[in-house]
C-alpha cells in the first residue's frame, strides 16, 4: 500500500481491517506538540522536514516479499470473491466525497475498491501500487468494468504527484508493510488538498486471542491454523498499537488524527 507494496502476508489480511466508519463521538483523538527541527526523525537526511522525501535514499519501499507475476495474479483471483465487501466499503466512503472528487488509493492491488468507488461516486480515481503486476491487472480490471481509473507504479513514501491534488486518500491493509511509514504519511499530507481526508485501515498489533478466534471462526480447521500462524509470526510484528500509530502521526505533517479501534483492526482518520 509501500505497498504501494503488498507483501505475501497480506494474502490472509485482505478483509482483516473492516470497512471504515465515519468519525463519530467515541473516537480516540490525539494531538502532539510539533517537534523541533533537530528532533524530527528525518533530520539525518540533511533536509528540512517539508522538503520532498525522495532525496533520502532508501533501498526498499516495503517490508516482506512484493507481489509480482503469478503471485499477484493468484491474489487477484482470490480477492475477486470479496466483491461485496469492496462495494460495502465504497458505499460508506462515497457520501463523504465532494462532487467531482479526486481520490487516490495507495496500494490498490487488483483495483477492486478503486473501481467500486469510481462506479458509485463518479470520482476521478487514481491508484498507486509498488507492484507493476498489480498496475497492469488493475488497469485491465477497470477497462473490463467500464470505468475510468488510472493506476501507476510508485512508492507511497515518494508519491509522484504535485501538492494539493486529492480530496480523499485511502490505504487499506497495507500501511504496516511500508518500510518508510513516516514519509508515507508526510506524502499523503502533501498531496491532499486543504480540507482533504486520508483514511488508513489496518491490523492492530494488540488484537486479543478472542478477536483472532472470532475472525477465523467458520474458515475450517486448516485455514484457521494457517491464518493464526501468519498473524502471530509475521503480521503482528509489523502492525501498530493505538499508541504506536498515534506517535507516528504526531511526528508527521498531520500532527494529529482520530483512531477508531475494532477488535482486530483500526481506522486512522487524518485531516489536512
Rosetta blueprint (number, residue, H / E / L):
1 X L
2 X L
3 X L
4 X L
5 X L
6 X L
7 X E
8 X H
9 X H
10 X H
11 X H
12 X H
13 X L
14 X L
15 X L
16 X L
17 X L
18 X L
19 X L
20 X L
21 X L
22 X L
23 X L
24 X L
25 X L
26 X L
27 X L
28 X E
29 X E
30 X E
31 X E
32 X L
33 X L
34 X L
35 X L
36 X L
37 X H
38 X H
39 X H
40 X L
41 X L
42 X L
43 X H
44 X H
45 X H
46 X L
47 X L
48 X L
49 X L
50 X L
51 X L
52 X L
53 X H
54 X H
55 X H
56 X L
57 X L
58 X L
59 X L
60 X L
61 X L
62 X E
63 X L
64 X L
65 X L
66 X E
67 X L
68 X L
69 X H
70 X H
71 X H
72 X H
73 X H
74 X H
75 X H
76 X H
77 X H
78 X H
79 X H
80 X H
81 X H
82 X H
83 X H
84 X H
85 X H
86 X H
87 X H
88 X H
89 X H
90 X H
91 X H
92 X H
93 X H
94 X H
95 X L
96 X L
97 X L
98 X L
99 X L
100 X L
101 X L
102 X E
103 X E
104 X E
105 X E
106 X E
107 X L
108 X L
109 X L
110 X L
111 X L
112 X H
113 X H
114 X H
115 X H
116 X H
117 X H
118 X H
119 X H
120 X H
121 X H
122 X L
123 X L
124 X E
125 X E
126 X E
127 X E
128 X E
129 X E
130 X L
131 X L
132 X H
133 X H
134 X H
135 X H
136 X H
137 X H
138 X H
139 X H
140 X H
141 X H
142 X H
143 X H
144 X H
145 X H
146 X L
147 X L
148 X L
149 X E
150 X E
151 X E
152 X E
153 X E
154 X L
155 X L
156 X L
157 X L
158 X L
159 X L
160 X L
161 X L
162 X L
163 X L
164 X L
165 X L
166 X E
167 X E
168 X E
169 X E
170 X E
171 X E
172 X E
173 X L
174 X L
175 X H
176 X H
177 X H
178 X E
179 X L
180 X L
181 X H
182 X H
183 X H
184 X H
185 X H
186 X H
187 X H
188 X H
189 X H
190 X H
191 X H
192 X E
193 X E
194 X E
195 X E
196 X E
197 X E
198 X E
199 X E
200 X E
201 X E
202 X E
203 X E
204 X E
205 X L
206 X L
207 X L
208 X L
209 X H
210 X H
211 X H
212 X H
213 X H
214 X H
215 X H
216 X H
217 X L
218 X L
219 X L
220 X L
221 X H
222 X H
223 X H
224 X H
225 X H
226 X H
227 X H
228 X H
229 X H
230 X H
231 X H
232 X H
233 X H
234 X H
235 X H
236 X H
237 X H
238 X H
239 X L
240 X E
241 X L
242 X H
243 X H
244 X H
245 X H
246 X H
247 X H
248 X H
249 X H
250 X H
251 X H
252 X L
253 X L
254 X L
255 X L
256 X E
257 X E
258 X E
259 X E
260 X E
261 X E
262 X L
263 X L
264 X L
265 X E
266 X E
267 X E
268 X E
269 X E
270 X E
271 X E
272 X L
